[in-house]
Every structure is written in C-alpha cells, then in structure tokens.
Amino acid sequence: MNNQSVSVSRAKKAIADYKKAIGRPEGMAELSIFYCEEAFGFLESCSMEDESCFAALIRMYGRSLEFVSSLPTAQSAAYLERLDKLRSRGSHVGWGAG
C-alpha cells in the first residue's frame, strides 16, 4: 500500500453514480454494505486512526440500514446478517464504530 491514496469520496461517488443510473434498493443495499465490509477490513489491517474515515463508515452503515429496511423481509435477511457481523467487528476498531 506504499504511496497509495485512500479516497472515501471516490468510493462514495461510485455508490452515488449507481443510485443515479439504476438505484435499485437491493443494489444500493449491496453496494453500501460492501463499502462497509471493505472499510472495516482496511481499518483493521492498517490500524488507521483517521476520524473522517470512521465517520464516513458510520454514516454509510446507517444508510445501509435504511436501504435494507426498504426491502421485503425475505430479501433483507441476508443483508441484516452481514450488517450484524459488521456491528460485531466494530467494537474492535475504535472511534465508536461498534
């Protein structure tokens, strides 16, 4: 990861572009949860202490919950399981992410 920049805004822009282009609720749920999963993995592996990254992660987790809650119950179960796993991981990374 030498000399590679971390860009929360580019990741969020990709999700916003999808929302403008297609914006299906299940796609929004998938993208936002994937963002959170990757962000947690990055923060865990790099021991990064950047408050703005944590704040963006927490906001995206909240948006993920909103997207999932708009889905039918049968469709939302798998997404809720992934979000619960992320919630558990959050207690290990700090900044109130848990």
ChimeraX attribute file (.defattr): number of C-alpha atoms within 10 A of each C-alpha:
attribute: neighborCount
match mode: 1-to-1
recipient: residues
	/A:1	6
	/A:2	4
	/A:3	5
	/A:4	6
	/A:5	7
	/A:6	11
	/A:7	9
	/A:8	14
	/A:9	11
	/A:10	10
	/A:11	14
	/A:12	16
	/A:13	11
	/A:14	12
	/A:15	19
	/A:16	14
	/A:17	11
	/A:18	15
	/A:19	15
	/A:20	10
	/A:21	9
	/A:22	10
	/A:23	14
	/A:24	13
	/A:25	16
	/A:26	17
	/A:27	15
	/A:28	21
	/A:29	25
	/A:30	18
	/A:31	21
	/A:32	23
	/A:33	25
	/A:34	15
	/A:35	20
	/A:36	22
	/A:37	18
	/A:38	12
	/A:39	18
	/A:40	21
	/A:41	15
	/A:42	13
	/A:43	16
	/A:44	15
	/A:45	10
	/A:46	10
	/A:47	11
	/A:48	12
	/A:49	12
	/A:50	10
	/A:51	11
	/A:52	10
	/A:53	19
	/A:54	20
	/A:55	14
	/A:56	16
	/A:57	21
	/A:58	18
	/A:59	13
	/A:60	18
	/A:61	22
	/A:62	14
	/A:63	16
	/A:64	23
	/A:65	17
	/A:66	14
	/A:67	21
	/A:68	25
	/A:69	17
	/A:70	13
	/A:71	15
	/A:72	10
	/A:73	11
	/A:74	7
	/A:75	13
	/A:76	17
	/A:77	14
	/A:78	12
	/A:79	19
	/A:80	18
	/A:81	11
	/A:82	15
	/A:83	20
	/A:84	12
	/A:85	11
	/A:86	19
	/A:87	14
	/A:88	11
	/A:89	17
	/A:90	17
	/A:91	12
	/A:92	13
	/A:93	18
	/A:94	15
	/A:95	15
	/A:96	11
	/A:97	19
	/A:98	13
